[in-house]
Amino acid sequence: MNHADLEPLIILQAKDTEIAKLAHTLDHLPELRQKILIKQKALIKDALETKEQAIAQEKKVRSIEVDIEAKKALIAKLKIQQSSTRKNEEYQTFIREIDRANEQIDELETQALLTMDEVEAAKILLTQKATKVKEAQALVDQDLKKFDETAQVDGTKLKQLREERQAMASKINPDSLEQYELMVKGKSLPVIITMDERGRCAACHMTLTDSTRTRVLSARELVYCENCRRILM
């Protein structure tokens, strides 16, 4: 690679950097789309789980109400049996069974009230989560639309940049271009970098020798970093 080829390669590198940045953005759009869709699905799943909890609690209330009615029916039956007995011991047994059934009804009614409170709390929470899902969906739709627009605009721009890059590369010495592209492949951009004011390579930050610094400043030949082997300017 000749020093005369350095300036067009610097310009080409700037174009390659722009292309790489735009390509990176486009390559990551599917990943970004997937992330927001996964987040939205998680919100929907959470809302559905809350809805299922509310339904389960409502079923529990109905089950308790059925148990209460069964206990009331039992009490009615026990009272009929109690009224027909003539034995005091049996009469007392019926009283104890009726009292126990009434206690069980009290416990069930308390349980039903607590469960109904849980149902109401779940419904309130469900309303809040449904609102959150709706708001999040609006943002998701906006993001997806933005991603589609970006993919279209940037895709067109990337195609144009690559065509410009091809035209620029065609005017560069083939041997120098090949050497540059091999460096890009092996090291990634940038491969042509500056020497900072302290005489260090701007890529690897290695302090350059006096001889190397002098050669860079003279700008008469291509000079490579002694550590990372990038071209210095």
ChimeraX attribute file (.defattr): number of C-alpha atoms within 10 A of each C-alpha:
attribute: neighborCount
match mode: 1-to-1
recipient: residues
	/A:1	15
	/A:2	11
	/A:3	13
	/A:4	14
	/A:5	15
	/A:6	21
	/A:7	11
	/A:8	16
	/A:9	23
	/A:10	16
	/A:11	14
	/A:12	20
	/A:13	20
	/A:14	16
	/A:15	17
	/A:16	19
	/A:17	15
	/A:18	15
	/A:19	19
	/A:20	14
	/A:21	13
	/A:22	16
	/A:23	14
	/A:24	11
	/A:25	15
	/A:26	18
	/A:27	12
	/A:28	11
	/A:29	16
	/A:30	12
	/A:31	11
	/A:32	15
	/A:33	15
	/A:34	12
	/A:35	12
	/A:36	18
	/A:37	16
	/A:38	12
	/A:39	13
	/A:40	18
	/A:41	14
	/A:42	13
	/A:43	19
	/A:44	19
	/A:45	13
	/A:46	16
	/A:47	21
	/A:48	15
	/A:49	13
	/A:50	20
	/A:51	20
	/A:52	14
	/A:53	17
	/A:54	23
	/A:55	15
	/A:56	13
	/A:57	20
	/A:58	18
	/A:59	14
	/A:60	17
	/A:61	21
	/A:62	13
	/A:63	13
	/A:64	18
	/A:65	16
	/A:66	12
	/A:67	16
	/A:68	21
	/A:69	13
	/A:70	14
	/A:71	20
	/A:72	16
	/A:73	13
	/A:74	16
	/A:75	20
	/A:76	13
	/A:77	12
	/A:78	19
	/A:79	16
	/A:80	12
	/A:81	13
	/A:82	19
	/A:83	10
	/A:84	10
	/A:85	12
	/A:86	9
	/A:87	9
	/A:88	10
	/A:89	10
	/A:90	13
	/A:91	17
	/A:92	12
	/A:93	13
	/A:94	20
	/A:95	16
	/A:96	12
	/A:97	15
	/A:98	21
	/A:99	13
	/A:100	14
	/A:101	20
	/A:102	17
	/A:103	13
	/A:104	15
	/A:105	20
	/A:106	13
	/A:107	13
	/A:108	18
	/A:109	17
	/A:110	12
	/A:111	15
	/A:112	21
	/A:113	13
	/A:114	12
	/A:115	19
	/A:116	17
	/A:117	13
	/A:118	16
	/A:119	22
	/A:120	14
	/A:121	13
	/A:122	19
	/A:123	17
	/A:124	14
	/A:125	16
	/A:126	21
	/A:127	15
	/A:128	13
	/A:129	19
	/A:130	19
	/A:131	13
	/A:132	15
	/A:133	20
	/A:134	15
	/A:135	11
	/A:136	17
	/A:137	18
	/A:138	12
	/A:139	14
	/A:140	17
	/A:141	13
	/A:142	12
	/A:143	15
	/A:144	17
	/A:145	12
	/A:146	12
	/A:147	17
	/A:148	14
	/A:149	12
	/A:150	15
	/A:151	18
	/A:152	13
	/A:153	11
	/A:154	16
	/A:155	15
	/A:156	11
	/A:157	14
	/A:158	20
	/A:159	12
	/A:160	13
	/A:161	17
	/A:162	15
	/A:163	12
	/A:164	13
	/A:165	18
	/A:166	12
	/A:167	11
	/A:168	15
	/A:169	17
	/A:170	10
	/A:171	10
	/A:172	16
	/A:173	15
	/A:174	12
	/A:175	12
	/A:176	17
	/A:177	20
	/A:178	14
	/A:179	12
	/A:180	21
	/A:181	17
	/A:182	13
	/A:183	18
	/A:184	17
	/A:185	11
	/A:186	10
	/A:187	13
	/A:188	11
	/A:189	18
	/A:190	16
	/A:191	24
	/A:192	22
	/A:193	17
	/A:194	16
	/A:195	21
	/A:196	14
	/A:197	8
	/A:198	11
	/A:199	18
	/A:200	18
	/A:201	26
	/A:202	18
	/A:203	20
	/A:204	12
	/A:205	15
	/A:206	15
	/A:207	18
	/A:208	17
	/A:209	12
	/A:210	10
	/A:211	8
	/A:212	17
	/A:213	20
	/A:214	13
	/A:215	16
	/A:216	21
	/A:217	13
	/A:218	10
	/A:219	13
	/A:220	11
	/A:221	15
	/A:222	16
	/A:223	19
	/A:224	19
	/A:225	25
	/A:226	14
	/A:227	13
	/A:228	14
	/A:229	16
	/A:230	24
	/A:231	21
	/A:232	25
	/A:233	22
